[in-house]
Amino acid sequence: MAEPSAAYTELCTMLRQAGHLGSVAELVNWDQETYMPHKAAPARAEQQAIMAGLVHERRTHPRLGELLAACEAEGADAASDVGANLREMRRDYDRVTKLPKDLVAELALVGSQAQEAWKKAREKSDFAMFKPWLEKMIALSRRKAECLGFGVGGEPYDALLDLYEPETTAKDVEAVFTPLRGRLAELIAKVQASKTKVSAKCLTAKIDPAAQHAFGLVVLKAMGFDLEAGRLDTTTHPFCSGFAPGDTRLTTRYRDEMFTGALYGTMHEAGHGIYEQGLPKDKYFGQPLGEAVSLGIHESQSRMWENFVGRSKGFWKWVLPKTRKHFGKALVKYGVKDLYAAVNTTTPSFIRVEADEATYNMHVMVRFEIERALLAGDMKVGDIPGEWNRRYKEYLGVDVPDDRRGCLQDVHWSFGLIGYFPTYTLGNLYAAQFWEKIQDALPDLNKQIAKGDFLPLKEWLNKNIHRHGRRYRSAELCKKVTGKPLSADPLLRHLTKKAEQVYGI
């Protein structure tokens, strides 16, 4: 193998330095969401803005452009590591240089301020407290979209969606969501018409948060998340941060009742964390080959561990005996069949992160429609609560009782993560399609899960998905792994099978 050129070596060195500076900026934000004292918020917002500006300067430095052009002129094989890296480096550089530094800094400043406003508004269930901050963020997001350019889709939302799911447009998402919503509605209706009643009483046992945390660590270790290269903390809204090689942070949240909320939240973020730890960051940190291909693929990993593993009968065969040590007698009168049925009920609800698999995607569709309308100027921020509640009534048949359990439930808008939400449903679709392939490759998978042996699954994911970084785009990776383009059929097969097992439909 030929030695990399001097230009390529310098280019990678500069990007590694930018990557480390970016990880410091992310660490500052992680601290704000976990341990930062409330009165530090004003200073933290300034710190975030300064750091964002510095990172932007590094990633838009003219020398990077010169080196990139020189490397492209050398004519690297497109299929090689160098060729794949250069393709994605060019995409990143062309995109980030369209954004002015003042806009990047202002987005970071307002995002930090808006996070604190959102926390207070959510606590008081008062959208009016958050409204002026969201108006600022939507205006800044529109400006960001205009700078990036709307692309082939021709609407502002496309520019932001492309940041999270490359080469995907709002119309592409709509083409997937519209028929999926109809098929999900049919399945939900069949479940609701079933005469089989499923009790979820076992999930209401009151469990001390400290016991839940200790239990969560047991599950994390079994899943293969390296706690010597990561940690688990608490926050208002769970997230995962893969800062740098050897440093991946998970967060979760606890409440006395519904211990499965924290359990599945932890498993979800651990799925993200295992992906981050499986990326070849030691070799390619700061470079595309050391980064996740898209948020849709990222979400496929978290949703897979949370639902396809965590809600399986095999998982409860393994984990239920372990609850005795941490939860005492709280679940002693329940068996595997009780827990399996309880965590796989289909019950329309208000909170996305606590929703069952069948209704979950309806939550995502509501958010997508509202975001798209806001960016296009077809909806005002002040209309959000009413529109949110109307859609929840139409899609899920529930009456949203307050803003906290309605439009204030998720943190994403305060961060400015507009265009992010469709990746949750795309992740579910990818997860289901990958899962069918995994079961073919690992015929003893269910038995392995029932024994708490998750290593074969983790190794399969490391080999077939994680190690590639951004070598392939999402659609290409899906076809490479499964042999087929993305389809909703595997997810519908998965959901229908569970509904048959639990409700006998």
ZAMARGU-4260 file (C-alpha; in steps of 0.2 Angstrom, whole numbers, plus 5000, padded with zeros to 4 digits):
<rodrens>
0) 5000/5000/5000 | 5007/5017/4995 | 5011/5029/5008 | 4999/5044/5009 | 5005/5060/5001
5) 5011/5075/5012 | 4996/5085/5007 | 4984/5071/5013 | 4994/5068/5029 | 4993/5087/5033
10) 4975/5087/5029 | 4971/5073/5041 | 4981/5081/5054 | 4971/5097/5053 | 4955/5088/5053
15) 4960/5078/5069 | 4964/5094/5078 | 4947/5102/5073 | 4939/5086/5079 | 4947/5087/5096
20) 4942/5105/5097 | 4925/5100/5093 | 4925/5087/5106 | 4929/5100/5119 | 4914/5110/5113
25) 4903/5095/5115 | 4910/5092/5132 | 4905/5109/5137 | 4887/5106/5131 | 4887/5088/5140
30) 4891/5097/5156 | 4877/5109/5154 | 4865/5095/5152 | 4871/5085/5167 | 4881/5094/5181
35) 4882/5112/5177 | 4874/5123/5191 | 4859/5133/5185 | 4867/5150/5188 | 4881/5146/5176
40) 4869/5146/5161 | 4873/5164/5155 | 4892/5162/5155 | 4890/5145/5147 | 4880/5152/5133
45) 4894/5164/5129 | 4907/5149/5131 | 4896/5139/5118 | 4896/5153/5106 | 4915/5156/5107
50) 4919/5138/5105 | 4907/5136/5090 | 4916/5150/5082 | 4933/5143/5085 | 4928/5126/5078
55) 4920/5134/5063 | 4936/5143/5059 | 4946/5127/5060 | 4934/5118/5049 | 4933/5132/5036
60) 4952/5137/5036 | 4958/5141/5018 | 4972/5129/5020 | 4960/5115/5021 | 4953/5119/5005
65) 4970/5120/4997 | 4975/5103/5004 | 4959/5095/4999 | 4961/5102/4981 | 4979/5095/4980
70) 4973/5078/4986 | 4959/5077/4974 | 4971/5081/4960 | 4982/5066/4965 | 4968/5055/4959
75) 4965/5043/4973 | 4955/5027/4969 | 4937/5031/4974 | 4935/5014/4982 | 4950/5016/4993
80) 4951/5023/5011 | 4958/5039/5004 | 4946/5040/4990 | 4931/5038/5002 | 4938/5050/5015
85) 4941/5063/5002 | 4923/5062/4994 | 4916/5065/5011 | 4929/5078/5016 | 4924/5088/5001
90) 4905/5087/5005 | 4909/5093/5023 | 4920/5107/5018 | 4908/5114/5004 | 4894/5113/5016
95) 4902/5121/5031 | 4910/5135/5021 | 4893/5141/5016 | 4889/5145/5034 | 4895/5162/5041
100) 4904/5162/5057 | 4892/5174/5065 | 4878/5163/5061 | 4886/5147/5068 | 4891/5157/5084
105) 4873/5164/5086 | 4865/5147/5084 | 4877/5140/5098 | 4873/5155/5109 | 4854/5154/5107
110) 4854/5135/5108 | 4862/5136/5125 | 4850/5149/5131 | 4835/5140/5124 | 4840/5124/5132
115) 4838/5133/5149 | 4822/5141/5144 | 4815/5124/5138 | 4819/5116/5155 | 4810/5129/5164
120) 4795/5129/5152 | 4794/5110/5152 | 4794/5110/5171 | 4780/5122/5172 | 4771/5115/5157
125) 4770/5133/5149 | 4774/5134/5131 | 4773/5153/5131 | 4789/5153/5141 | 4798/5144/5127
130) 4789/5153/5113 | 4801/5168/5110 | 4816/5156/5111 | 4809/5144/5098 | 4804/5159/5087
135) 4823/5164/5087 | 4829/5147/5084 | 4817/5144/5069 | 4822/5161/5061 | 4840/5156/5063
140) 4837/5139/5056 | 4828/5147/5041 | 4844/5157/5038 | 4855/5142/5040 | 4844/5133/5027
145) 4846/5148/5015 | 4865/5148/5017 | 4866/5129/5013 | 4854/5130/4999 | 4838/5120/4997
150) 4845/5107/4984 | 4835/5096/4973 | 4820/5096/4984 | 4818/5114/4983 | 4812/5118/5001
155) 4821/5124/5017 | 4818/5108/5026 | 4828/5098/5014 | 4844/5108/5018 | 4843/5104/5037
160) 4837/5086/5034 | 4852/5083/5023 | 4863/5087/5038 | 4857/5072/5047 | 4852/5060/5033
165) 4862/5064/5017 | 4854/5065/5000 | 4836/5063/5008 | 4823/5076/5005 | 4806/5080/5014
170) 4797/5073/4999 | 4807/5057/5001 | 4801/5056/5019 | 4783/5060/5015 | 4783/5046/5002
175) 4788/5034/5016 | 4778/5041/5030 | 4761/5043/5021 | 4758/5024/5017 | 4767/5019/5033
180) 4755/5029/5043 | 4740/5020/5035 | 4747/5003/5038 | 4751/5007/5056 | 4734/5014/5059
185) 4726/4997/5052 | 4737/4987/5064 | 4733/4998/5079 | 4715/4997/5075 | 4715/4978/5075
190) 4724/4978/5092 | 4711/4990/5099 | 4697/4979/5093 | 4705/4964/5101 | 4696/4956/5116
195) 4712/4951/5124 | 4717/4962/5138 | 4735/4964/5143 | 4740/4970/5160 | 4755/4982/5162
200) 4753/4982/5181 | 4770/4974/5183 | 4778/4990/5176 | 4771/5001/5189 | 4781/4994/5204
205) 4790/5008/5213 | 4809/5006/5211 | 4822/5017/5219 | 4832/5027/5206 | 4848/5021/5214
210) 4843/5003/5211 | 4837/5006/5194 | 4854/5014/5190 | 4864/4999/5197 | 4853/4988/5187
215) 4856/4998/5171 | 4874/4996/5173 | 4872/4977/5173 | 4863/4978/5157 | 4875/4990/5149
220) 4890/4978/5153 | 4881/4963/5146 | 4877/4972/5130 | 4896/4976/5128 | 4896/4994/5131
225) 4914/4998/5138 | 4912/5008/5154 | 4931/5010/5155 | 4928/5021/5139 | 4912/5028/5144
230) 4900/5032/5158 | 4881/5034/5162 | 4874/5049/5170 | 4857/5057/5172 | 4849/5072/5163
235) 4832/5080/5158 | 4831/5072/5141 | 4843/5056/5138 | 4856/5057/5125 | 4873/5050/5120
240) 4889/5059/5116 | 4904/5051/5107 | 4917/5064/5110 | 4933/5056/5105 | 4942/5039/5105
245) 4939/5031/5122 | 4926/5044/5128 | 4908/5040/5125 | 4895/5047/5137 | 4877/5040/5140
250) 4863/5049/5150 | 4846/5043/5156 | 4833/5048/5168 | 4823/5039/5182 | 4807/5040/5190
255) 4800/5029/5204 | 4787/5021/5194 | 4788/5013/5176 | 4806/5007/5178 | 4806/5001/5160
260) 4806/5019/5155 | 4824/5021/5162 | 4829/5003/5157 | 4824/5006/5138 | 4831/5024/5138
265) 4848/5017/5144 | 4847/5003/5132 | 4843/5015/5118 | 4857/5027/5122 | 4869/5012/5124
270) 4865/5007/5106 | 4871/5024/5101 | 4886/5022/5112 | 4891/5004/5105 | 4890/5012/5088
275) 4901/5026/5093 | 4914/5014/5102 | 4913/5003/5086 | 4919/5017/5074 | 4937/5016/5070
280) 4941/5033/5079 | 4958/5028/5085 | 4964/5028/5066 | 4952/5040/5058 | 4946/5053/5072
285) 4941/5069/5064 | 4939/5061/5047 | 4923/5054/5039 | 4929/5036/5040 | 4929/5038/5059
290) 4911/5045/5060 | 4893/5038/5059 | 4886/5037/5041 | 4869/5046/5046 | 4857/5048/5060
295) 4845/5036/5052 | 4858/5022/5054 | 4863/5028/5071 | 4845/5027/5077 | 4844/5009/5069
300) 4857/5004/5082 | 4848/5012/5097 | 4831/5006/5092 | 4837/4989/5088 | 4845/4986/5106
305) 4830/4995/5114 | 4816/4985/5105 | 4822/4970/5095 | 4833/4965/5110 | 4826/4973/5125
310) 4807/4969/5122 | 4811/4951/5117 | 4805/4936/5127 | 4823/4930/5127 | 4829/4946/5135
315) 4816/4944/5149 | 4821/4926/5152 | 4839/4932/5155 | 4836/4948/5165 | 4821/4945/5176
320) 4830/4934/5188 | 4843/4948/5189 | 4830/4960/5195 | 4828/4951/5211 | 4845/4957/5217
325) 4842/4975/5213 | 4823/4977/5215 | 4820/4965/5229 | 4802/4958/5229 | 4795/4971/5218
330) 4793/4959/5203 | 4794/4943/5212 | 4775/4938/5208 | 4778/4941/5189 | 4785/4929/5176
335) 4793/4931/5159 | 4776/4930/5150 | 4769/4945/5161 | 4784/4956/5157 | 4785/4952/5139
340) 4767/4956/5136 | 4767/4972/5147 | 4782/4979/5137 | 4774/4975/5121 | 4757/4982/5123
345) 4750/4994/5110 | 4743/5009/5118 | 4742/5026/5111 | 4750/5039/5123 | 4757/5056/5124
350) 4776/5054/5126 | 4787/5048/5111 | 4801/5041/5121 | 4789/5030/5131 | 4778/5025/5117
355) 4776/5007/5111 | 4784/5001/5095 | 4767/5001/5085 | 4762/5019/5089 | 4780/5027/5091
360) 4781/5032/5073 | 4765/5042/5074 | 4774/5054/5086 | 4788/5056/5074 | 4776/5060/5059
365) 4768/5074/5070 | 4785/5082/5073 | 4790/5081/5055 | 4774/5089/5048 | 4776/5103/5061
370) 4794/5106/5058 | 4792/5106/5039 | 4777/5119/5040 | 4787/5130/5052 | 4802/5131/5040
375) 4791/5134/5025 | 4782/5148/5034 | 4765/5139/5033 | 4764/5138/5052 | 4768/5151/5066
380) 4777/5146/5082 | 4762/5151/5092 | 4751/5139/5083 | 4762/5124/5088 | 4752/5118/5104
385) 4735/5118/5095 | 4742/5110/5079 | 4751/5097/5090 | 4736/5093/5100 | 4725/5092/5084
390) 4737/5079/5076 | 4739/5069/5091 | 4720/5067/5092 | 4719/5063/5073 | 4734/5051/5073
395) 4733/5043/5090 | 4716/5047/5097 | 4722/5055/5113 | 4719/5071/5121 | 4735/5080/5126
400) 4733/5086/5143 | 4746/5099/5144 | 4762/5106/5136 | 4774/5096/5146 | 4767/5080/5139
405) 4764/5088/5122 | 4775/5100/5112 | 4787/5103/5126 | 4792/5085/5129 | 4808/5084/5118
410) 4823/5095/5119 | 4828/5095/5101 | 4820/5111/5096 | 4830/5121/5109 | 4846/5114/5102
415) 4841/5119/5085 | 4840/5101/5079 | 4827/5104/5065 | 4826/5090/5052 | 4832/5077/5065
420) 4816/5069/5069 | 4813/5059/5053 | 4828/5049/5057 | 4819/5040/5071 | 4807/5032/5060
425) 4820/5029/5046 | 4830/5021/5060 | 4816/5009/5065 | 4815/5004/5046 | 4833/5001/5045
430) 4833/4991/5062 | 4820/4979/5056 | 4828/4976/5039 | 4845/4973/5048 | 4837/4962/5061
435) 4830/4950/5048 | 4847/4948/5040 | 4855/4946/5058 | 4843/4932/5062 | 4849/4923/5046
440) 4867/4926/5050 | 4865/4921/5068 | 4852/4907/5069 | 4855/4904/5088 | 4852/4923/5092
445) 4837/4921/5102 | 4845/4907/5113 | 4860/4918/5115 | 4850/4933/5121 | 4841/4922/5133
450) 4858/4917/5141 | 4863/4936/5141 | 4876/4932/5128 | 4876/4948/5117 | 4893/4947/5110
455) 4889/4938/5094 | 4876/4952/5090 | 4888/4966/5095 | 4902/4958/5084 | 4890/4957/5069
460) 4886/4975/5071 | 4904/4980/5073 | 4909/4971/5057 | 4894/4975/5046 | 4890/4992/5051
465) 4901/5001/5063 | 4918/4999/5056 | 4913/5007/5039 | 4911/5024/5046 | 4905/5035/5032
470) 4912/5024/5018 | 4894/5021/5012 | 4879/5032/5012 | 4864/5025/5021 | 4854/5018/5006
475) 4870/5010/4999 | 4875/5002/5016 | 4857/4995/5018 | 4858/4987/5001 | 4876/4980/5005
480) 4871/4973/5022 | 4854/4966/5017 | 4854/4964/4998 | 4839/4975/4996 | 4834/4993/4996
485) 4825/5000/5012 | 4807/4994/5014 | 4794/4996/5027 | 4789/4978/5025 | 4801/4971/5038
490) 4795/4983/5052 | 4777/4979/5048 | 4781/4960/5049 | 4790/4963/5066 | 4776/4973/5073
495) 4762/4961/5066 | 4771/4946/5074 | 4771/4954/5091 | 4753/4959/5090 | 4748/4941/5086
500) 4758/4935/5101 | 4752/4947/5113 | 4734/4950/5107 | 4730/4935/5097 | 4725/4945/5082
</rodrens>
